[in-house]
Amino acid sequence: MQYLQTYEGSKAVQTQVVAAIAQGYYNLLMLDRQLAIAKSNLELTTNTLLMTQKCGKVVTTPL
């Protein structure tokens, strides 16, 4: 009898599938959080730049 046709084989495959789905889910949560942090950092940096430009202390040049 082939391994995958055995009860143990099918349970091993099920366990691998569940683990892969769980890992993908947690990776997605991590990436969503990283995106939120990056957006927040961009907003803070933009606000800081605008405030310093209003004070006349920073002159920006095109990249």
mmCIF file of the N, C-alpha and C atoms, coordinates in Angstrom:
data_MODEL
# 
_entry.id   MODEL 
# 
loop_
_atom_site.group_PDB 
_atom_site.id 
_atom_site.type_symbol 
_atom_site.label_atom_id 
_atom_site.label_alt_id 
_atom_site.label_comp_id 
_atom_site.label_asym_id 
_atom_site.label_entity_id 
_atom_site.label_seq_id 
_atom_site.pdbx_PDB_ins_code 
_atom_site.Cartn_x 
_atom_site.Cartn_y 
_atom_site.Cartn_z 
_atom_site.occupancy 
_atom_site.B_iso_or_equiv 
_atom_site.pdbx_formal_charge 
_atom_site.auth_seq_id 
_atom_site.auth_comp_id 
_atom_site.auth_asym_id 
_atom_site.auth_atom_id 
_atom_site.pdbx_PDB_model_num 
ATOM 1   N N  . MET A 1 1  ? 0.843  -1.176 0.000  1.00 0.00 ? 1  MET A N  1 
ATOM 2   C CA . MET A 1 1  ? 0.000  0.000  0.000  1.00 0.00 ? 1  MET A CA 1 
ATOM 3   C C  . MET A 1 1  ? 0.890  1.242  0.000  1.00 0.00 ? 1  MET A C  1 
ATOM 4   N N  . GLN A 1 2  ? 0.520  2.210  -0.796 1.00 0.00 ? 2  GLN A N  1 
ATOM 5   C CA . GLN A 1 2  ? 1.323  3.425  -0.873 1.00 0.00 ? 2  GLN A CA 1 
ATOM 6   C C  . GLN A 1 2  ? 1.143  4.258  0.385  1.00 0.00 ? 2  GLN A C  1 
ATOM 7   N N  . TYR A 1 3  ? 2.188  4.998  0.713  1.00 0.00 ? 3  TYR A N  1 
ATOM 8   C CA . TYR A 1 3  ? 2.201  5.764  1.953  1.00 0.00 ? 3  TYR A CA 1 
ATOM 9   C C  . TYR A 1 3  ? 1.032  6.745  2.037  1.00 0.00 ? 3  TYR A C  1 
ATOM 10  N N  . LEU A 1 4  ? 0.770  7.504  0.945  1.00 0.00 ? 4  LEU A N  1 
ATOM 11  C CA . LEU A 1 4  ? -0.276 8.524  0.991  1.00 0.00 ? 4  LEU A CA 1 
ATOM 12  C C  . LEU A 1 4  ? -1.672 7.929  1.121  1.00 0.00 ? 4  LEU A C  1 
ATOM 13  N N  . GLN A 1 5  ? -1.811 6.668  0.875  1.00 0.00 ? 5  GLN A N  1 
ATOM 14  C CA . GLN A 1 5  ? -3.109 6.030  1.020  1.00 0.00 ? 5  GLN A CA 1 
ATOM 15  C C  . GLN A 1 5  ? -3.342 5.545  2.442  1.00 0.00 ? 5  GLN A C  1 
ATOM 16  N N  . THR A 1 6  ? -2.332 5.636  3.259  1.00 0.00 ? 6  THR A N  1 
ATOM 17  C CA . THR A 1 6  ? -2.483 5.192  4.639  1.00 0.00 ? 6  THR A CA 1 
ATOM 18  C C  . THR A 1 6  ? -3.089 6.314  5.473  1.00 0.00 ? 6  THR A C  1 
ATOM 19  N N  . TYR A 1 7  ? -3.624 5.956  6.592  1.00 0.00 ? 7  TYR A N  1 
ATOM 20  C CA . TYR A 1 7  ? -4.207 6.930  7.520  1.00 0.00 ? 7  TYR A CA 1 
ATOM 21  C C  . TYR A 1 7  ? -3.149 7.926  7.986  1.00 0.00 ? 7  TYR A C  1 
ATOM 22  N N  . GLU A 1 8  ? -1.987 7.420  8.327  1.00 0.00 ? 8  GLU A N  1 
ATOM 23  C CA . GLU A 1 8  ? -0.910 8.295  8.801  1.00 0.00 ? 8  GLU A CA 1 
ATOM 24  C C  . GLU A 1 8  ? -0.467 9.258  7.712  1.00 0.00 ? 8  GLU A C  1 
ATOM 25  N N  . GLY A 1 9  ? -0.412 8.759  6.509  1.00 0.00 ? 9  GLY A N  1 
ATOM 26  C CA . GLY A 1 9  ? -0.008 9.618  5.392  1.00 0.00 ? 9  GLY A CA 1 
ATOM 27  C C  . GLY A 1 9  ? -0.992 10.742 5.149  1.00 0.00 ? 9  GLY A C  1 
ATOM 28  N N  . SER A 1 10 ? -2.272 10.414 5.202  1.00 0.00 ? 10 SER A N  1 
ATOM 29  C CA . SER A 1 10 ? -3.283 11.453 4.979  1.00 0.00 ? 10 SER A CA 1 
ATOM 30  C C  . SER A 1 10 ? -3.282 12.467 6.119  1.00 0.00 ? 10 SER A C  1 
ATOM 31  N N  . LYS A 1 11 ? -3.061 12.020 7.343  1.00 0.00 ? 11 LYS A N  1 
ATOM 32  C CA . LYS A 1 11 ? -2.971 12.957 8.469  1.00 0.00 ? 11 LYS A CA 1 
ATOM 33  C C  . LYS A 1 11 ? -1.752 13.854 8.345  1.00 0.00 ? 11 LYS A C  1 
ATOM 34  N N  . ALA A 1 12 ? -0.649 13.301 7.868  1.00 0.00 ? 12 ALA A N  1 
ATOM 35  C CA . ALA A 1 12 ? 0.561  14.110 7.684  1.00 0.00 ? 12 ALA A CA 1 
ATOM 36  C C  . ALA A 1 12 ? 0.316  15.194 6.640  1.00 0.00 ? 12 ALA A C  1 
ATOM 37  N N  . VAL A 1 13 ? -0.343 14.853 5.560  1.00 0.00 ? 13 VAL A N  1 
ATOM 38  C CA . VAL A 1 13 ? -0.638 15.836 4.516  1.00 0.00 ? 13 VAL A CA 1 
ATOM 39  C C  . VAL A 1 13 ? -1.588 16.896 5.060  1.00 0.00 ? 13 VAL A C  1 
ATOM 40  N N  . GLN A 1 14 ? -2.605 16.501 5.805  1.00 0.00 ? 14 GLN A N  1 
ATOM 41  C CA . GLN A 1 14 ? -3.533 17.467 6.400  1.00 0.00 ? 14 GLN A CA 1 
ATOM 42  C C  . GLN A 1 14 ? -2.804 18.426 7.334  1.00 0.00 ? 14 GLN A C  1 
ATOM 43  N N  . THR A 1 15 ? -1.901 17.883 8.120  1.00 0.00 ? 15 THR A N  1 
ATOM 44  C CA . THR A 1 15 ? -1.138 18.719 9.045  1.00 0.00 ? 15 THR A CA 1 
ATOM 45  C C  . THR A 1 15 ? -0.276 19.717 8.291  1.00 0.00 ? 15 THR A C  1 
ATOM 46  N N  . GLN A 1 16 ? 0.352  19.295 7.210  1.00 0.00 ? 16 GLN A N  1 
ATOM 47  C CA . GLN A 1 16 ? 1.176  20.192 6.408  1.00 0.00 ? 16 GLN A CA 1 
ATOM 48  C C  . GLN A 1 16 ? 0.335  21.291 5.767  1.00 0.00 ? 16 GLN A C  1 
ATOM 49  N N  . VAL A 1 17 ? -0.847 20.953 5.298  1.00 0.00 ? 17 VAL A N  1 
ATOM 50  C CA . VAL A 1 17 ? -1.726 21.949 4.678  1.00 0.00 ? 17 VAL A CA 1 
ATOM 51  C C  . VAL A 1 17 ? -2.183 22.972 5.718  1.00 0.00 ? 17 VAL A C  1 
ATOM 52  N N  . VAL A 1 18 ? -2.592 22.510 6.874  1.00 0.00 ? 18 VAL A N  1 
ATOM 53  C CA . VAL A 1 18 ? -3.032 23.417 7.942  1.00 0.00 ? 18 VAL A CA 1 
ATOM 54  C C  . VAL A 1 18 ? -1.881 24.327 8.371  1.00 0.00 ? 18 VAL A C  1 
ATOM 55  N N  . ALA A 1 19 ? -0.698 23.770 8.505  1.00 0.00 ? 19 ALA A N  1 
ATOM 56  C CA . ALA A 1 19 ? 0.469  24.577 8.900  1.00 0.00 ? 19 ALA A CA 1 
ATOM 57  C C  . ALA A 1 19 ? 0.786  25.630 7.845  1.00 0.00 ? 19 ALA A C  1 
ATOM 58  N N  . ALA A 1 20 ? 0.701  25.270 6.579  1.00 0.00 ? 20 ALA A N  1 
ATOM 59  C CA . ALA A 1 20 ? 0.985  26.225 5.505  1.00 0.00 ? 20 ALA A CA 1 
ATOM 60  C C  . ALA A 1 20 ? -0.047 27.352 5.489  1.00 0.00 ? 20 ALA A C  1 
ATOM 61  N N  . ILE A 1 21 ? -1.307 27.018 5.702  1.00 0.00 ? 21 ILE A N  1 
ATOM 62  C CA . ILE A 1 21 ? -2.354 28.039 5.733  1.00 0.00 ? 21 ILE A CA 1 
ATOM 63  C C  . ILE A 1 21 ? -2.158 28.966 6.930  1.00 0.00 ? 21 ILE A C  1 
ATOM 64  N N  . ALA A 1 22 ? -1.850 28.398 8.077  1.00 0.00 ? 22 ALA A N  1 
ATOM 65  C CA . ALA A 1 22 ? -1.624 29.218 9.277  1.00 0.00 ? 22 ALA A CA 1 
ATOM 66  C C  . ALA A 1 22 ? -0.431 30.143 9.089  1.00 0.00 ? 22 ALA A C  1 
ATOM 67  N N  . GLN A 1 23 ? 0.637  29.632 8.515  1.00 0.00 ? 23 GLN A N  1 
ATOM 68  C CA . GLN A 1 23 ? 1.813  30.465 8.294  1.00 0.00 ? 23 GLN A CA 1 
ATOM 69  C C  . GLN A 1 23 ? 1.500  31.589 7.313  1.00 0.00 ? 23 GLN A C  1 
ATOM 70  N N  . GLY A 1 24 ? 0.766  31.282 6.264  1.00 0.00 ? 24 GLY A N  1 
ATOM 71  C CA . GLY A 1 24 ? 0.370  32.319 5.311  1.00 0.00 ? 24 GLY A CA 1 
ATOM 72  C C  . GLY A 1 24 ? -0.488 33.389 5.962  1.00 0.00 ? 24 GLY A C  1 
ATOM 73  N N  . TYR A 1 25 ? -1.394 32.971 6.829  1.00 0.00 ? 25 TYR A N  1 
ATOM 74  C CA . TYR A 1 25 ? -2.263 33.919 7.533  1.00 0.00 ? 25 TYR A CA 1 
ATOM 75  C C  . TYR A 1 25 ? -1.442 34.852 8.422  1.00 0.00 ? 25 TYR A C  1 
ATOM 76  N N  . TYR A 1 26 ? -0.535 34.294 9.196  1.00 0.00 ? 26 TYR A N  1 
ATOM 77  C CA . TYR A 1 26 ? 0.274  35.132 10.083 1.00 0.00 ? 26 TYR A CA 1 
ATOM 78  C C  . TYR A 1 26 ? 1.253  36.013 9.305  1.00 0.00 ? 26 TYR A C  1 
ATOM 79  N N  . ASN A 1 27 ? 1.733  35.531 8.177  1.00 0.00 ? 27 ASN A N  1 
ATOM 80  C CA . ASN A 1 27 ? 2.566  36.381 7.315  1.00 0.00 ? 27 ASN A CA 1 
ATOM 81  C C  . ASN A 1 27 ? 1.757  37.566 6.798  1.00 0.00 ? 27 ASN A C  1 
ATOM 82  N N  . LEU A 1 28 ? 0.507  37.313 6.421  1.00 0.00 ? 28 LEU A N  1 
ATOM 83  C CA . LEU A 1 28 ? -0.354 38.385 5.947  1.00 0.00 ? 28 LEU A CA 1 
ATOM 84  C C  . LEU A 1 28 ? -0.620 39.403 7.048  1.00 0.00 ? 28 LEU A C  1 
ATOM 85  N N  . LEU A 1 29 ? -0.871 38.942 8.264  1.00 0.00 ? 29 LEU A N  1 
ATOM 86  C CA . LEU A 1 29 ? -1.057 39.865 9.388  1.00 0.00 ? 29 LEU A CA 1 
ATOM 87  C C  . LEU A 1 29 ? 0.192  40.719 9.605  1.00 0.00 ? 29 LEU A C  1 
ATOM 88  N N  . MET A 1 30 ? 1.356  40.090 9.534  1.00 0.00 ? 30 MET A N  1 
ATOM 89  C CA . MET A 1 30 ? 2.613  40.808 9.727  1.00 0.00 ? 30 MET A CA 1 
ATOM 90  C C  . MET A 1 30 ? 2.793  41.867 8.634  1.00 0.00 ? 30 MET A C  1 
ATOM 91  N N  . LEU A 1 31 ? 2.526  41.493 7.385  1.00 0.00 ? 31 LEU A N  1 
ATOM 92  C CA . LEU A 1 31 ? 2.686  42.435 6.279  1.00 0.00 ? 31 LEU A CA 1 
ATOM 93  C C  . LEU A 1 31 ? 1.693  43.586 6.373  1.00 0.00 ? 31 LEU A C  1 
ATOM 94  N N  . ASP A 1 32 ? 0.466  43.292 6.798  1.00 0.00 ? 32 ASP A N  1 
ATOM 95  C CA . ASP A 1 32 ? -0.519 44.358 6.995  1.00 0.00 ? 32 ASP A CA 1 
ATOM 96  C C  . ASP A 1 32 ? -0.045 45.335 8.061  1.00 0.00 ? 32 ASP A C  1 
ATOM 97  N N  . ARG A 1 33 ? 0.528  44.815 9.125  1.00 0.00 ? 33 ARG A N  1 
ATOM 98  C CA . ARG A 1 33 ? 1.024  45.678 10.200 1.00 0.00 ? 33 ARG A CA 1 
ATOM 99  C C  . ARG A 1 33 ? 2.219  46.508 9.724  1.00 0.00 ? 33 ARG A C  1 
ATOM 100 N N  . GLN A 1 34 ? 3.109  45.896 8.962  1.00 0.00 ? 34 GLN A N  1 
ATOM 101 C CA . GLN A 1 34 ? 4.252  46.634 8.424  1.00 0.00 ? 34 GLN A CA 1 
ATOM 102 C C  . GLN A 1 34 ? 3.792  47.750 7.496  1.00 0.00 ? 34 GLN A C  1 
ATOM 103 N N  . LEU A 1 35 ? 2.769  47.484 6.698  1.00 0.00 ? 35 LEU A N  1 
ATOM 104 C CA . LEU A 1 35 ? 2.232  48.512 5.803  1.00 0.00 ? 35 LEU A CA 1 
ATOM 105 C C  . LEU A 1 35 ? 1.641  49.662 6.609  1.00 0.00 ? 35 LEU A C  1 
ATOM 106 N N  . ALA A 1 36 ? 0.901  49.340 7.657  1.00 0.00 ? 36 ALA A N  1 
ATOM 107 C CA . ALA A 1 36 ? 0.313  50.384 8.504  1.00 0.00 ? 36 ALA A CA 1 
ATOM 108 C C  . ALA A 1 36 ? 1.405  51.240 9.140  1.00 0.00 ? 36 ALA A C  1 
ATOM 109 N N  . ILE A 1 37 ? 2.473  50.618 9.592  1.00 0.00 ? 37 ILE A N  1 
ATOM 110 C CA . ILE A 1 37 ? 3.588  51.356 10.199 1.00 0.00 ? 37 ILE A CA 1 
ATOM 111 C C  . ILE A 1 37 ? 4.268  52.237 9.159  1.00 0.00 ? 37 ILE A C  1 
ATOM 112 N N  . ALA A 1 38 ? 4.470  51.712 7.963  1.00 0.00 ? 38 ALA A N  1 
ATOM 113 C CA . ALA A 1 38 ? 5.105  52.501 6.904  1.00 0.00 ? 38 ALA A CA 1 
ATOM 114 C C  . ALA A 1 38 ? 4.248  53.712 6.534  1.00 0.00 ? 38 ALA A C  1 
ATOM 115 N N  . LYS A 1 39 ? 2.937  53.526 6.456  1.00 0.00 ? 39 LYS A N  1 
ATOM 116 C CA . LYS A 1 39 ? 2.042  54.650 6.152  1.00 0.00 ? 39 LYS A CA 1 
ATOM 117 C C  . LYS A 1 39 ? 2.084  55.692 7.258  1.00 0.00 ? 39 LYS A C  1 
ATOM 118 N N  . SER A 1 40 ? 2.122  55.235 8.499  1.00 0.00 ? 40 SER A N  1 
ATOM 119 C CA . SER A 1 40 ? 2.204  56.153 9.627  1.00 0.00 ? 40 SER A CA 1 
ATOM 120 C C  . SER A 1 40 ? 3.523  56.927 9.603  1.00 0.00 ? 40 SER A C  1 
ATOM 121 N N  . ASN A 1 41 ? 4.616  56.228 9.307  1.00 0.00 ? 41 ASN A N  1 
ATOM 122 C CA . ASN A 1 41 ? 5.921  56.890 9.224  1.00 0.00 ? 41 ASN A CA 1 
ATOM 123 C C  . ASN A 1 41 ? 5.941  57.927 8.113  1.00 0.00 ? 41 ASN A C  1 
ATOM 124 N N  . LEU A 1 42 ? 5.331  57.604 6.979  1.00 0.00 ? 42 LEU A N  1 
ATOM 125 C CA . LEU A 1 42 ? 5.266  58.562 5.870  1.00 0.00 ? 42 LEU A CA 1 
ATOM 126 C C  . LEU A 1 42 ? 4.488  59.797 6.272  1.00 0.00 ? 42 LEU A C  1 
ATOM 127 N N  . GLU A 1 43 ? 3.369  59.597 6.943  1.00 0.00 ? 43 GLU A N  1 
ATOM 128 C CA . GLU A 1 43 ? 2.567  60.735 7.387  1.00 0.00 ? 43 GLU A CA 1 
ATOM 129 C C  . GLU A 1 43 ? 3.336  61.599 8.381  1.00 0.00 ? 43 GLU A C  1 
ATOM 130 N N  . LEU A 1 44 ? 4.009  60.964 9.339  1.00 0.00 ? 44 LEU A N  1 
ATOM 131 C CA . LEU A 1 44 ? 4.789  61.721 10.318 1.00 0.00 ? 44 LEU A CA 1 
ATOM 132 C C  . LEU A 1 44 ? 5.936  62.485 9.665  1.00 0.00 ? 44 LEU A C  1 
ATOM 133 N N  . THR A 1 45 ? 6.610  61.844 8.723  1.00 0.00 ? 45 THR A N  1 
ATOM 134 C CA . THR A 1 45 ? 7.719  62.498 8.027  1.00 0.00 ? 45 THR A CA 1 
ATOM 135 C C  . THR A 1 45 ? 7.221  63.677 7.201  1.00 0.00 ? 45 THR A C  1 
ATOM 136 N N  . THR A 1 46 ? 6.108  63.479 6.524  1.00 0.00 ? 46 THR A N  1 
ATOM 137 C CA . THR A 1 46 ? 5.531  64.558 5.719  1.00 0.00 ? 46 THR A CA 1 
ATOM 138 C C  . THR A 1 46 ? 5.123  65.729 6.608  1.00 0.00 ? 46 THR A C  1 
ATOM 139 N N  . ASN A 1 47 ? 4.493  65.428 7.735  1.00 0.00 ? 47 ASN A N  1 
ATOM 140 C CA . ASN A 1 47 ? 4.099  66.499 8.654  1.00 0.00 ? 47 ASN A CA 1 
ATOM 141 C C  . ASN A 1 47 ? 5.308  67.231 9.210  1.00 0.00 ? 47 ASN A C  1 
ATOM 142 N N  . THR A 1 48 ? 6.354  66.509 9.531  1.00 0.00 ? 48 THR A N  1 
ATOM 143 C CA . THR A 1 48 ? 7.577  67.131 10.031 1.00 0.00 ? 48 THR A CA 1 
ATOM 144 C C  . THR A 1 48 ? 8.188  68.056 8.974  1.00 0.00 ? 48 THR A C  1 
ATOM 145 N N  . LEU A 1 49 ? 8.221  67.580 7.739  1.00 0.00 ? 49 LEU A N  1 
ATOM 146 C CA . LEU A 1 49 ? 8.759  68.400 6.649  1.00 0.00 ? 49 LEU A CA 1 
ATOM 147 C C  . LEU A 1 49 ? 7.931  69.666 6.468  1.00 0.00 ? 49 LEU A C  1 
ATOM 148 N N  . LEU A 1 50 ? 6.616  69.535 6.467  1.00 0.00 ? 50 LEU A N  1 
ATOM 149 C CA . LEU A 1 50 ? 5.755  70.709 6.297  1.00 0.00 ? 50 LEU A CA 1 
ATOM 150 C C  . LEU A 1 50 ? 5.936  71.711 7.425  1.00 0.00 ? 50 LEU A C  1 
ATOM 151 N N  . MET A 1 51 ? 6.054  71.214 8.657  1.00 0.00 ? 51 MET A N  1 
ATOM 152 C CA . MET A 1 51 ? 6.243  72.115 9.791  1.00 0.00 ? 51 MET A CA 1 
ATOM 153 C C  . MET A 1 51 ? 7.575  72.848 9.697  1.00 0.00 ? 51 MET A C  1 
ATOM 154 N N  . THR A 1 52 ? 8.628  72.142 9.315  1.00 0.00 ? 52 THR A N  1 
ATOM 155 C CA . THR A 1 52 ? 9.937  72.803 9.231  1.00 0.00 ? 52 THR A CA 1 
ATOM 156 C C  . THR A 1 52 ? 9.994  73.755 8.048  1.00 0.00 ? 52 THR A C  1 
ATOM 157 N N  . GLN A 1 53 ? 9.297  73.435 6.972  1.00 0.00 ? 53 GLN A N  1 
ATOM 158 C CA . GLN A 1 53 ? 9.260  74.356 5.836  1.00 0.00 ? 53 GLN A CA 1 
ATOM 159 C C  . GLN A 1 53 ? 8.520  75.639 6.209  1.00 0.00 ? 53 GLN A C  1 
ATOM 160 N N  . LYS A 1 54 ? 7.471  75.541 6.989  1.00 0.00 ? 54 LYS A N  1 
ATOM 161 C CA . LYS A 1 54 ? 6.721  76.721 7.433  1.00 0.00 ? 54 LYS A CA 1 
ATOM 162 C C  . LYS A 1 54 ? 7.573  77.626 8.293  1.00 0.00 ? 54 LYS A C  1 
ATOM 163 N N  . CYS A 1 55 ? 8.517  77.021 8.999  1.00 0.00 ? 55 CYS A N  1 
ATOM 164 C CA . CYS A 1 55 ? 9.423  77.816 9.840  1.00 0.00 ? 55 CYS A CA 1 
ATOM 165 C C  . CYS A 1 55 ? 10.548 78.413 9.011  1.00 0.00 ? 55 CYS A C  1 
ATOM 166 N N  . GLY A 1 56 ? 10.684 78.014 7.763  1.00 0.00 ? 56 GLY A N  1 
ATOM 167 C CA . GLY A 1 56 ? 11.711 78.550 6.891  1.00 0.00 ? 56 GLY A CA 1 
ATOM 168 C C  . GLY A 1 56 ? 13.074 77.970 7.117  1.00 0.00 ? 56 GLY A C  1 
ATOM 169 N N  . LYS A 1 57 ? 13.159 76.816 7.781  1.00 0.00 ? 57 LYS A N  1 
ATOM 170 C CA . LYS A 1 57 ? 14.455 76.244 8.114  1.00 0.00 ? 57 LYS A CA 1 
ATOM 171 C C  . LYS A 1 57 ? 14.902 75.186 7.128  1.00 0.00 ? 57 LYS A C  1 
ATOM 172 N N  . VAL A 1 58 ? 14.007 74.714 6.282  1.00 0.00 ? 58 VAL A N  1 
ATOM 173 C CA . VAL A 1 58 ? 14.364 73.644 5.365  1.00 0.00 ? 58 VAL A CA 1 
ATOM 174 C C  . VAL A 1 58 ? 14.006 74.071 3.955  1.00 0.00 ? 58 VAL A C  1 
ATOM 175 N N  . VAL A 1 59 ? 14.961 73.908 3.066  1.00 0.00 ? 59 VAL A N  1 
ATOM 176 C CA . VAL A 1 59 ? 14.710 74.159 1.661  1.00 0.00 ? 59 VAL A CA 1 
ATOM 177 C C  . VAL A 1 59 ? 14.884 72.818 0.951  1.00 0.00 ? 59 VAL A C  1 
ATOM 178 N N  . THR A 1 60 ? 13.842 72.372 0.284  1.00 0.00 ? 60 THR A N  1 
ATOM 179 C CA . THR A 1 60 ? 13.932 71.100 -0.403 1.00 0.00 ? 60 THR A CA 1 
ATOM 180 C C  . THR A 1 60 ? 14.348 71.315 -1.835 1.00 0.00 ? 60 THR A C  1 
ATOM 181 N N  . THR A 1 61 ? 15.092 70.353 -2.344 1.00 0.00 ? 61 THR A N  1 
ATOM 182 C CA . THR A 1 61 ? 15.490 70.377 -3.749 1.00 0.00 ? 61 THR A CA 1 
ATOM 183 C C  . THR A 1 61 ? 14.939 69.126 -4.418 1.00 0.00 ? 61 THR A C  1 
ATOM 184 N N  . PRO A 1 62 ? 14.605 69.246 -5.677 1.00 0.00 ? 62 PRO A N  1 
ATOM 185 C CA . PRO A 1 62 ? 14.084 68.050 -6.376 1.00 0.00 ? 62 PRO A CA 1 
ATOM 186 C C  . PRO A 1 62 ? 15.142 66.947 -6.421 1.00 0.00 ? 62 PRO A C  1 
ATOM 187 N N  . LEU A 1 63 ? 14.680 65.721 -6.345 1.00 0.00 ? 63 LEU A N  1 
ATOM 188 C CA . LEU A 1 63 ? 15.621 64.596 -6.381 1.00 0.00 ? 63 LEU A CA 1 
ATOM 189 C C  . LEU A 1 63 ? 16.092 64.333 -7.764 1.00 0.00 ? 63 LEU A C  1 
# 
